[in-house]
Amino acid sequence: MTQTDRYLTISATAFAVVAIAHVVRAIEQWTIVIGPWPVPIALSWIAAVATAGLSGWAFSLLGGRQR
């Protein structure tokens, strides 16, 4: 496994974990407040889609390198 493969694996896994955390937060309706601003649940859905996309992209790059 090359350094690039390790980087892609770690990045893809980290983004997947963050995506799962956003989905769980949205489903469970956990409240997050940053200073005086309550973070809307919709923002977690948007972040989940974005981070899942980044994870998928990294995994696809990794898969393409292993052919």
N, C-alpha and C positions, 0 to 999 in steps of 0.2 A: 504494500500500500504506500503510495507516494504521499508527500506532504499535501499536495492539492487534494487528493482523495480524502485525507484526514480532515482537511479544512471543510470540504463540501459535506462530509458526513456530520461533523460537529455543527456546522451552520444549519443544515437541514433539520437535524434533531432539535436544536435549540428553537428554531422557528416553529416546529411542530408542537413543542411543549408550550410555547407562548400562545399558539392558536388554540390549543386545548384549554388552556387557562381562561382565555377570553370567552370561549363557548360555555364553559362551566359557570363563569361569572354571569353571563347573560341568562342562562337557563335558571340558575339559582337566585337571580335578581339581587346579587350582592351589591351593596352601596359602597361607592368609592367617592371620597371627597378630597379634592386637592385645594387646600386653602379654603376659600369661601365657595368654590365651584363644585357642585355635585356632578360627577361624570355620568352622562346619559348612557343607558344600556345600549342604545343604538350604536354608540361609538365602539363598544366591545364587539358587536357583530361586524362592523366595518374592519376593525383591527384583526378579527379572526379570519376574515376572508383574505386580507392583505398578507398576514403572516403565513396562512396556509398556502397561498400562492407562492410566496418566497421559498417555503419549505419544499413544495412540489418542484419548483424550478431547480433548486439545489440538488434534489434527488434525481431529477431527470438529467442534469449535467453529470452527476456521478455515474448514472447508468450508461450514459453515452461514452464515458471515458473507459468503461470496463469491457467494451465490446472488442 
